[in-house]
Amino acid sequence: KAGVTQTPRYLIKTRGQQVTLSCSPISGHRSVSWYQQTPGQGLQFLFEYFSETQRNKGNFPGRFSGRQFSNSRSEMNVSTLELGDSALYLCASSYLSGRTGELFFGEGSRLTVL
Amino acid sequence: AQSVTQLGSHVSVSEGALVLLRCNYSSSVPPYLFWYVQYPNQGLQLLLKYTTGATLVKGINGFEAEFKKSETSFHLTKPSAHMSDAAEYFCAVSEEAAGNKLTFGGGTRVLVKP
């Protein structure tokens, strides 16, 4: 069974640009969550989508957005990039949306903003 | 608001020695608690979780954790460290009615010395 796939794995952007990251969950999983990982702030929750609906959102500015498609694949977008957006963005999928905490993580997309 | 504190950002142990990673949490509701492990350049993998019931929880790779409500702790242990245990470990707590949103501690990086 294929795991969570994130693309691209690495990317470099400049300030002011926008970026779109993609996540394909494990087959059959309907929940996709996104997390940002940085050395200074650690792991922070961005948002969760379940059956194409945003279920929860973390404390990030509106420049961070996401969506989920009918096949459960998800994308997140960051507009008007800032240096502080440099991070590892992790996607996690789960069959359910609940307090199970049994999230399956991808290897992440490492974004560098210059 | 929930929070998780991991005491010690770096821990060094000798191969064969006890591994003890400390985690304390604050939560206004009965917590669901988790330990995840992250190997270099990889995503996170669930080691074990506590939801309800038995307070001593066994996980993968010989790890276990004990939930102590009176101490608001969920420390992770492994009796005998192996070189393959070198990784970063994260304690996390989930919120009721918050779907798959996890609040993570700052992480503890484990170095195993031969």
HADDOCK unambig.tbl for C-alpha pairs under 7 A between the chains (distance, minus, plus):
assign (segid A and resid 42 and name CA) (segid B and resid 106 and name CA) 5.63 0.50 0.50
assign (segid A and resid 43 and name CA) (segid B and resid 104 and name CA) 6.12 0.50 0.50
assign (segid A and resid 45 and name CA) (segid B and resid 101 and name CA) 6.41 0.50 0.50
assign (segid A and resid 45 and name CA) (segid B and resid 102 and name CA) 6.86 0.50 0.50
assign (segid A and resid 48 and name CA) (segid B and resid 100 and name CA) 6.97 0.50 0.50
assign (segid A and resid 56 and name CA) (segid B and resid 98 and name CA) 6.61 0.50 0.50
assign (segid A and resid 97 and name CA) (segid B and resid 99 and name CA) 4.86 0.50 0.50
assign (segid A and resid 97 and name CA) (segid B and resid 100 and name CA) 5.65 0.50 0.50
assign (segid A and resid 98 and name CA) (segid B and resid 99 and name CA) 4.15 0.50 0.50
assign (segid A and resid 98 and name CA) (segid B and resid 100 and name CA) 5.52 0.50 0.50
assign (segid A and resid 99 and name CA) (segid B and resid 94 and name CA) 6.19 0.50 0.50
assign (segid A and resid 99 and name CA) (segid B and resid 96 and name CA) 6.67 0.50 0.50
assign (segid A and resid 99 and name CA) (segid B and resid 99 and name CA) 5.84 0.50 0.50
assign (segid A and resid 99 and name CA) (segid B and resid 100 and name CA) 6.00 0.50 0.50
assign (segid A and resid 101 and name CA) (segid B and resid 94 and name CA) 6.98 0.50 0.50
assign (segid A and resid 101 and name CA) (segid B and resid 100 and name CA) 6.03 0.50 0.50
assign (segid A and resid 102 and name CA) (segid B and resid 46 and name CA) 6.82 0.50 0.50
assign (segid A and resid 104 and name CA) (segid B and resid 45 and name CA) 6.76 0.50 0.50
assign (segid A and resid 105 and name CA) (segid B and resid 43 and name CA) 5.28 0.50 0.50
assign (segid A and resid 105 and name CA) (segid B and resid 44 and name CA) 5.54 0.50 0.50
assign (segid A and resid 105 and name CA) (segid B and resid 45 and name CA) 6.81 0.50 0.50
assign (segid A and resid 106 and name CA) (segid B and resid 43 and name CA) 5.23 0.50 0.50
assign (segid A and resid 107 and name CA) (segid B and resid 41 and name CA) 6.88 0.50 0.50
assign (segid A and resid 107 and name CA) (segid B and resid 42 and name CA) 4.61 0.50 0.50
assign (segid A and resid 107 and name CA) (segid B and resid 43 and name CA) 4.18 0.50 0.50
assign (segid A and resid 108 and name CA) (segid B and resid 43 and name CA) 6.28 0.50 0.50
